[in-house]
Amino acid sequence: MRANLFAHYYEDTRKLSKQNLMAFTKASSLYQAKPSLKESSARVRIIVGEKEAKRMLASARYLHDFLPDSRLEIKAGLAHGRYAINQLDLYVKELLENL
């Protein structure tokens, strides 16, 4: 994470109660897409960093397999947040080019 953003991220994270952090982590780890999601006509683009935690990569692949018309992009050399936060200009440019 860019140094100029870390302080804000850290302060926001510190404000989370232990109970809320545990609930968020549990809910995230138990997520399963509802079968009706397959009926969506939305164009779905799934972006994940190559250096993400294995669970994040598995989630991205799960969603991609679940949504056959989705597009999965695994960004080489990037960890969590490195693309959308640290390379925001490139992230927005690529999103707009691929509408």
N, C-alpha and C positions, 0 to 999 in steps of 0.2 A: 504494500500500500504506500502511496506517495506520502512522504513525511508531513506535508502540509495538511493532509486529511486525517492522519493517524490520531492526533490529539482529539479531534471531534468524535471519531469512531470510539476511541477509548473512553471518553467521558460519557457518551451515550450508553455504551456497554456497561459501564460501572453503575449506571442508574437502574439497570434491570435487577429485580429481586431474584434471589436464588430460586424461589418457587416458579417465577415466570420463565427464567432461563431453562429450568428443568422441564417445564411443561412444553416450551417451544421445541427443545431438543427431542423430547419424546414424540410429539406430534409430527415433527419432520421425519423422524426415523420410521414411523409407522404409516406414512402416506402411501395410499394406493389409489390410483385413478379410478373414478367411477366408470362403469361400462358405457354409460351414455356419452362419455367424452369422445368415443370413437365416431359418434354421429356428427360431430362438429364439422362445419365447412370452413372453419378458419384456417388460414395458412399458418403453419407453426414452424418456427425456426428455433432450434435448441442449440445453444452455444455453451460450451464447457471448455475449461482449460485442460490441456494434456497433463498438467501436474496437480490437478485437483485430487482430493482424497478419493480413494477407490470407491467409496459409497456414492460420491457425487457423480463420478463417471458411470457407475452402474445405474444410477437414477436417470441420467441423460439417455443411456442406451435403452432403459426400460420404457421411457416415454416415447422414444423414437420407434421402438418396436410396436408399442401400443397404438401409435398414430402413424399408419403406413404412409401417409402422404407428407409426413413431416420431414424437415431437413435437419440433419445433425451436423454440427460443425465442432470439431475438436481443435482448439487453437493450440498450435505447437508452442511448447516452452512456457505456457502460462498457467499460473496457479489461481486460486479463488480470488476474484475481484480484480485481477491484474488487467483485464481487458476493459470492462465497463467502467472501472474507476480510474485506473492509471493511464489508460489510452482512450479516454472519453471521446476525443475528436475523431479518432479512427473508428471507434465503435459506432458513433452516430452516423458518420459518413457511410459505413458499410450497411447499416440498417436502412438508411434512406435510398441507397443505390439498389437495394434488393426488395423494394416494396412491390 
